[in-house]
Amino acid sequence: MKTGERVMKLKTRVFELCNGKYRNVAELAHTTGVSYDLIYRVRRGERGIHGRFIIGATKAFPGYKLDDLFYVSEESQDAPELK
């Protein structure tokens, strides 16, 4: 990948929406059927969003459309530093 190249990345609004609906991330994880660890890592940006997370989010927020829960963000991808 070239320095400065733009990358499309799937992002979520689930964590903003869970405020007021779920007491904490553990309760959200239980409702989605997804492990707490996976929810936590997606929230921190350490793990990408995949099918299991998407299905769980639709269970936790049944009144929302996918467009309400997820969006695509364009980000620049910097080349890794050489050491």
N, C-alpha and C positions, 0 to 999 in steps of 0.2 A: 504494500500500500504506500502511496506517495505522501509526502508531507503536505498537510493542508487539504488533503482529499476529504470530501464531504461524505458522511455515512448516515444512512437512515436508521433510526433506532426506535423500537416500540417502547413507549412509556405508559405509565398508568396514573389515573386519578384516584385509585382505590384508597390510598392512604389518607387523602384529603376527605373523601366521602365517609370514611369509617369514623371520623370524629363526630361524636354524638350518637352514632348508631351502635358502635361496639365500644366497650369499656377499655379494651387494650388489644394489642397485637395477638395475644394468646387467644382471646375470644374470637377475633377475626379468623385466625388459623383454624380453630375448631369448626367454625361455620363453613369455611371454604373446603374443609377436608384436606387441606394442604399443611404440611408440617410447619411448625413455628420457625424452624431454622430456615426453610425456603422463603417464607414470608419476610423474615428479618433480612435475609441476604438480598432479596429483590428490593426491599425498601432502601437499603444502603447502597444499591447500585452494584453490588458484588456479583449478582446473578441476573441473567437476562430473563425476560418474560417468555414463557413457553406455554404450550397447550394446557397442561395441568393447572397452572396458575390462572389462565383465562377461564377455564371451566369453573374453577373454585370461585372466582370473582363474580361470575354470573349467578352462582348459587347464593352468594352473600348479598348481592344487590339485584334481586329479581326484577325490580321495576325499572332498571336502567338498560339502555341499549349499549352495544359494544362501543359505539362512538362516544358514549358518556364515560365509559370506564377506561378506554385506551385511546392513545393518539400516537402519531408518528412524529418524531423530532429529527431534524437534520442537524448533525453535529460535525465539527471538523475533527479529523483523525490525525493526530501528530505522530510523526515517526518515532519509534522508541529510541531512547538515548543509547549511544554506544559507550561502553565502559572499557 
